[in-house]
Amino acid sequence: MDVTRRSDTVPGLGDYLDYRRNRLDFWTDTGELGPLVRVRFGRQEFWVVTDPDIAEHILLKAVKDYPRDRRLMALNRGPGPELMFNTDRWEEWRRRRRLLAPGFRREAVEGFGPTIVRHARRKADELAGVIDVQAEMREMTMRIILETMFSVTADHDVARLQRTFEYASDVVAARASAPVTVPYWLPTPANIRLLRLMRYRSSTLGKIISDRVRTAQPQGDLLDLLILHHVDNDERGLTTRELIGEMSGIVFAGHETTAETQAWLLHLVSTHPHVEAGLRSEFESVLGDRDPTVQDLHNMPYTERVILETMRLYPAVYLTIREADVDHTVAGYDIPAGTRLVINIRGLQRDPFAWPDPDTFDPDRFCDDDGRHRFQYIPFLAGPKKCLGDHFAMLEMRLTIPTLLQRLRFYPATDKPPEPHAGFTLSVDGGLPMRAHQLGI
């Protein structure tokens, strides 16, 4: 079976200019052309997957043959070390995954419930008037991940630390699709700034490690687990540089994606009064005037459905890129080794054949699966390389959203609808201004 090609191309640049005009619409429009579509950015070629059977093959059935795209891994790693997130070696990935997994077990993360609620209460008390919800959610989730994973409770310069992650992710997103990339060693203003920010990030995380080692006082968190495997000059352990790298990956994945989802959710709830009414009714019925606990969550299914629907419409990870290491034939398509495949998560989750009225915000569609293919909804990816922190992320959102909305009502601060920004994650272009009104709980 022939692979569909996009037809609107520019000599030498291919589809790049079309992509640059609107990155998110580019992937959505490409997915509508067929289940597997070739696109080209200069010399780079990608096959865009918007078919759940092919996605299942790549992410589950033949996962060992499809590591993350090596060029993207190199860009994401930059001048840093190889991480679990950025290794194309299956055995090395599995070793690091097993090392980190105990820190993300369901029973382990549920113990963080009171800490999560405390940070959400603190944030709710701070908000009033016109605010940037996206920035506020990022700050809150950064504090939550630092305390829950690494027991960092002191007021570090969270804003500066956030900037290091945000700038690095913007750089990677821009480089990933660029027809030509400037090497990191070239002293351009952008590279100089990136290296300066990364040095600050490494020194900040390194001090957290050295303070823990120096005090020798275990906290029962993920950092204890990492330090247990911290053995310099031993290939079976993690060097200091690798340990800082893994911490960096956890902080990024554990705060930005969750923050973006919560920001989108608060916007959607503010513009859908019936959904807000359903949430507040559930909070009143289950919680009354008290804070939520982990034990309450099984009695709050509507809150969970609102989160799931938000992630369907605005998945923080809206695509993922894999590289075929061997030849495969899938669903009638011949996929040769070396093919770079973009799994179009946003396209899968807005496919009108699987999701009636796909652009409509309707949490009740998650009352059942309507016989949908399980790979039609993959906001945390799927298969062996599914997001390690999915339980943590869902727990955090299911606790923070009730805590915030019990104390606050949010209203749009402008008539202009928010514009999605397809960077490394799916954020809001220019921030998300909203008006926060204290309810006085």
C-alpha positions as a printed Julia matrix, in Angstrom:
441×3 Matrix{Float64}:
   0.0    0.0    0.0
   1.39   3.42  -0.95
   2.0    6.01   1.75
   0.13   9.29   1.21
   2.26  12.39   0.61
   1.37  15.97   1.36
   1.11  17.8   -1.95
   1.69  21.46  -0.99
   5.48  21.62  -0.9
   8.13  24.27  -1.48
  11.3   23.31  -3.39
  14.11  22.74  -0.92
  11.89  23.21   2.15
   9.12  20.71   1.49
   6.29  21.2    3.97
   8.28  23.35   6.4
   6.66  26.71   5.62
   3.19  25.18   5.89
   4.22  23.71   9.25
   5.61  27.02  10.47
   2.34  28.83   9.72
   0.47  26.78  12.31
   2.25  23.8   13.83
  -0.74  22.29  15.57
  -3.1   22.55  12.59
  -0.36  21.09  10.42
  -0.39  17.8   12.32
  -4.18  17.73  12.57
  -4.62  18.42   8.85
  -1.98  15.85   7.94
  -3.79  13.22   9.99
  -6.95  13.85   8.0
  -5.17  12.92   4.74
  -4.68   9.3    5.7
  -3.51   6.84   8.38
   0.14   7.22   7.27
   1.34  10.39   5.53
   4.84  11.5    4.46
   5.94  15.04   5.22
   9.28  16.69   4.54
  11.12  19.55   6.24
  14.14  20.25   4.07
  16.16  17.04   4.13
  14.16  15.63   7.02
  11.32  13.24   6.25
   8.7   11.97   8.68
   5.82   9.53   8.33
   2.84  10.79  10.34
   0.82   8.03  12.05
  -2.85   8.71  12.78
  -4.0    5.11  12.95
  -4.41   3.26  16.26
  -3.32  -0.13  14.85
  -0.03   1.3   13.58
   0.44   3.23  16.84
  -0.12   0.01  18.8
   2.45  -1.8   16.65
   5.08   0.89  17.3
   4.42   1.5   21.0
   3.56  -2.04  22.11
   3.91  -4.96  19.75
   7.35  -4.08  18.34
   8.44  -1.5   20.87
  12.08  -2.71  20.97
  12.4   -1.96  17.26
  11.21   1.65  17.6
  13.36   3.76  19.93
  12.72   7.45  20.25
  14.01   9.39  17.26
  17.78   9.6   17.69
  18.1   13.11  16.32
  15.46  14.35  18.75
  17.15  12.52  21.62
  20.44  14.22  20.8
  18.74  17.61  20.63
  16.88  17.04  23.89
  20.03  15.81  25.6
  22.06  18.73  24.29
  25.37  18.93  26.13
  23.96  16.82  28.97
  24.29  13.09  29.75
  22.29  10.16  28.43
  19.07   9.66  30.4
  16.37   7.01  30.59
  14.27   9.34  28.43
  17.12   9.74  25.95
  18.62   6.34  25.33
  18.05   4.2   22.25
  19.47   1.09  23.93
  16.62  -1.13  25.11
  18.52  -2.83  27.94
  19.87   0.48  29.25
  16.39   2.0   29.1
  14.94  -0.97  30.98
  17.68  -0.83  33.64
  17.0    2.84  34.35
  13.24   2.38  34.24
  13.5   -0.36  36.88
  15.7    1.88  38.99
  13.17   4.74  38.98
   9.92   2.74  39.0
   9.65   2.09  42.78
   9.45   5.84  43.39
   6.34   6.05  41.19
   4.36   3.06  42.45
   0.72   3.87  43.14
   1.07   3.26  46.86
   4.18   5.45  46.97
   2.66   8.45  45.22
  -0.6    8.29  47.18
   1.42   9.17  50.26
   2.05  12.58  48.67
  -1.65  13.49  48.83
  -1.44  15.86  51.84
   1.58  17.66  50.35
  -0.2   18.17  47.02
  -3.3   19.58  48.72
  -1.19  21.89  50.89
   0.48  23.41  47.84
  -2.87  23.79  46.08
  -4.31  25.57  49.15
  -1.31  27.88  49.23
  -1.72  28.71  45.56
  -5.47  29.3   45.93
  -4.84  31.76  48.77
  -2.42  33.73  46.56
  -4.72  34.19  43.57
  -7.02  37.16  43.06
  -7.83  39.46  40.16
  -6.35  38.99  36.7
  -3.65  36.33  36.68
  -1.77  34.18  34.16
  -3.19  30.76  35.01
  -0.56  28.95  32.98
   2.31  30.6   34.88
   0.61  30.04  38.24
   0.01  26.34  37.54
   3.63  25.89  36.46
   4.87  27.48  39.66
   2.59  25.3   41.78
   3.47  22.03  40.06
   7.19  22.87  40.2
   6.96  23.25  43.98
   4.96  20.03  44.25
   7.46  17.95  42.25
  10.46  19.39  44.13
   8.96  18.56  47.52
   7.37  15.19  46.75
  10.25  13.72  44.76
  13.24  15.43  46.41
  11.92  16.82  49.75
  12.93  20.35  48.77
  10.81  22.67  50.9
  13.03  25.77  51.01
  12.08  28.65  48.75
  14.56  28.11  45.94
  14.37  30.51  43.03
  11.57  28.5   41.45
  10.92  31.09  38.73
  14.53  31.0   37.57
  14.6   27.2   37.66
  11.4   27.13  35.6
  12.94  29.39  32.99
  15.75  26.89  32.44
  13.24  24.17  31.58
  10.98  26.38  29.5
  13.79  27.81  27.42
  15.41  24.4   26.87
  12.1   22.88  25.73
  11.51  25.78  23.32
  14.99  25.27  21.85
  14.46  21.54  21.37
  11.04  22.05  19.75
  12.44  24.61  17.31
  15.47  22.47  16.42
  13.5   19.25  16.0
  11.73  20.4   12.83
  14.25  22.93  11.49
  15.72  22.07   8.08
  19.17  23.04   9.41
  20.3   23.13  13.04
  23.16  25.09  14.59
  25.48  22.87  16.7
  25.44  23.49  20.44
  29.16  24.24  20.55
  28.8   27.26  18.26
  28.75  30.39  20.49
  25.53  31.93  19.2
  23.49  34.11  21.63
  20.87  31.35  21.88
  23.48  28.68  22.65
  25.26  30.89  25.17
  21.99  31.52  27.0
  21.06  27.83  26.89
  24.41  26.72  28.34
  24.22  29.38  31.06
  20.75  28.27  32.1
  21.73  24.59  32.04
  24.75  25.31  34.25
  22.43  27.01  36.74
  20.02  24.08  36.62
  22.81  21.55  37.13
  24.3   23.49  40.03
  20.89  23.85  41.71
  20.05  20.16  41.41
  23.63  19.2   42.3
  23.38  21.15  45.55
  20.16  19.31  46.43
  22.04  16.02  45.97
  25.16  17.11  47.9
  23.06  18.43  50.8
  21.26  15.09  51.08
  24.49  13.1   50.9
  26.17  15.39  53.44
  23.35  15.16  56.0
  22.91  11.41  55.39
  19.27  11.7   56.48
  16.95   9.62  54.26
  13.57  11.23  53.52
  11.81   8.25  51.97
  11.56   9.96  48.58
  12.77   9.33  45.04
  16.07  11.09  45.72
  16.92   8.49  48.35
  16.42   5.83  45.69
  18.61   7.66  43.19
  21.39   8.22  45.72
  21.29   4.52  46.57
  22.35   3.91  42.96
  24.8    6.81  42.9
  28.16   5.11  42.39
  30.78   7.12  40.56
  33.07   5.17  38.24
  30.8    2.14  38.38
  28.96   1.41  35.16
  26.17  -0.28  37.11
  25.34   2.89  39.03
  24.64   6.51  38.19
  27.4    9.08  38.09
  26.74  12.48  39.62
  26.22  13.92  36.15
  23.74  11.17  35.26
  21.92  11.56  38.58
  21.48  15.29  37.95
  20.26  14.46  34.46
  17.62  12.02  35.69
  16.46  14.54  38.29
  16.2   17.16  35.57
  14.07  14.87  33.41
  11.76  14.09  36.32
  11.3   17.74  37.24
  10.48  18.68  33.65
   8.1   15.79  32.96
   6.56  16.05  36.41
   5.61  19.7   36.38
   5.17  21.23  32.92
   2.81  18.66  31.4
   0.56  18.61  34.47
   0.55  22.41  34.66
  -0.52  22.77  31.03
  -3.41  20.33  31.52
  -4.62  22.15  34.62
  -4.45  25.52  32.88
  -6.5   24.25  29.93
  -8.99  22.61  32.33
  -9.6   25.81  34.28
 -10.2   27.65  31.01
 -12.6   24.99  29.73
 -14.53  24.86  33.0
 -14.86  28.65  33.04
 -16.44  28.6   29.57
 -18.74  25.6   30.16
 -21.04  26.47  33.08
 -22.78  23.08  33.1
 -19.42  21.35  33.61
 -18.51  23.73  36.43
 -21.9   23.09  38.03
 -21.31  19.33  37.81
 -17.92  19.65  39.47
 -19.19  21.89  42.27
 -22.1   19.56  42.9
 -19.68  16.65  43.26
 -17.4   18.62  45.59
 -20.36  19.62  47.78
 -21.69  16.07  47.9
 -18.39  14.34  48.66
 -16.32  16.98  50.45
 -18.58  19.65  51.86
 -16.2   22.33  53.15
 -13.19  20.08  53.78
 -10.16  19.42  51.61
 -10.05  16.34  49.35
  -8.04  13.29  50.34
  -6.83  10.3   48.38
  -9.63   8.25  49.97
 -12.24  10.58  48.42
 -11.13  10.12  44.83
 -13.11   6.97  44.07
 -16.25   8.94  44.96
 -15.4   11.74  42.5
 -15.75  10.2   39.02
 -16.93  13.4   37.34
 -13.73  15.21  38.32
 -11.73  12.43  36.72
 -13.82  12.56  33.54
 -13.25  16.31  33.24
  -9.49  15.74  33.47
  -9.59  12.92  30.9
 -11.58  15.02  28.46
  -9.21  17.96  28.9
  -6.28  15.69  28.04
  -8.15  14.4   25.0
  -8.65  17.88  23.59
  -5.31  19.34  24.71
  -2.8   16.53  25.29
   0.35  18.07  26.77
   2.35  15.51  24.78
   0.58  15.95  21.46
   2.98  13.82  19.39
   5.94  11.5   19.85
   8.61  10.55  17.32
  10.01   7.05  16.86
  12.64   5.62  14.52
  12.35   2.19  12.89
  15.44   0.03  13.49
  14.29  -2.83  11.25
  11.96  -3.29   8.27
   8.31  -3.92   9.16
   5.02  -4.36   7.32
   2.08  -2.97   9.28
  -1.55  -2.62   8.2
  -0.44  -3.16   4.59
   2.31  -0.51   4.7
   6.01  -1.33   4.26
   8.01   0.64   6.83
  11.75   0.45   6.05
  14.45   0.68   8.7
  15.48   4.27   9.32
  11.96   5.67   8.88
  11.11   8.41  11.35
   7.5    8.15  12.5
   5.45  10.87  14.18
   2.66   9.35  16.26
  -0.04  12.01  15.97
  -1.59  11.85  19.45
  -3.75  14.93  18.96
  -5.0   13.53  15.65
  -5.85  10.16  17.21
  -7.75  11.86  20.02
  -9.75  14.1   17.69
 -10.55  11.48  15.06
 -14.26  11.99  14.29
 -14.71   8.28  13.52
 -13.75   7.43  17.1
 -14.93  10.6   18.83
 -18.3   12.07  17.74
 -18.18  15.89  17.71
 -14.44  15.66  18.43
 -13.92  19.4   19.07
 -16.68  19.55  21.69
 -15.75  19.5   25.38
 -17.88  16.66  26.74
 -16.6   14.86  29.87
 -19.51  12.42  29.76
 -18.04  10.73  26.69
 -15.78   8.95  29.23
 -18.7    7.25  30.92
 -17.82   4.34  28.62
 -15.34   3.67  25.81
 -17.94   3.15  23.03
 -15.81   0.29  21.72
 -12.93   2.6   20.83
  -9.51   1.2   20.04
  -7.37   1.5   23.18
  -4.69   3.39  21.24
  -7.22   6.02  20.21
  -6.55   7.74  23.55
  -2.92   7.89  24.67
  -2.21  11.16  26.55
   0.42   9.33  28.63
   1.53   7.2   25.63
   1.06   3.45  26.06
   2.92   0.17  26.18
   6.18  -0.46  28.09
   7.29   3.15  27.61
   4.1    4.67  28.93
   4.78   7.7   31.1
   6.3    6.54  34.38
   4.54   9.32  36.28
   0.98   8.8   35.01
  -0.38   7.79  38.43
   1.35  10.75  40.06
   0.01  13.19  37.45
  -3.57  11.96  37.75
  -3.41  11.98  41.56
  -2.06  15.53  41.53
  -4.76  16.83  39.19
  -7.6   15.01  40.95
  -6.54  16.66  44.24
  -5.51  20.13  43.08
  -8.56  20.87  40.92
 -11.1   20.38  43.76
  -8.83  22.27  46.18
  -8.58  25.24  43.82
 -12.22  25.33  42.74
 -13.54  25.04  46.29
 -11.83  28.36  47.01
 -11.89  30.12  43.63
 -14.1   30.79  40.65
 -12.31  31.53  37.39
 -13.55  33.75  34.58
 -12.02  34.54  31.17
 -10.13  37.84  31.38
 -10.49  38.55  27.67
 -12.86  37.79  24.81
  -9.97  36.42  22.78
  -9.84  32.6   22.99
  -6.47  31.13  24.01
  -4.22  30.02  21.17
  -2.5   26.65  21.59
   1.27  26.74  21.19
   2.77  23.53  19.81
   6.21  23.62  21.38
   7.84  20.71  23.16
   4.54  20.46  25.02
   1.12  21.87  24.14
   0.95  25.14  26.04
  -0.94  28.42  25.6
   0.63  30.99  23.33
   1.48  34.09  25.37
   0.01  32.76  28.6
  -3.59  32.33  29.76
  -5.06  35.43  31.45
  -8.04  34.7   33.69
  -9.82  36.48  36.51
  -9.73  34.64  39.84
 -12.46  35.36  42.39
 -12.03  34.2   46.0
 -15.03  32.28  47.36
 -14.0   32.5   51.0
 -14.03  28.84  52.03
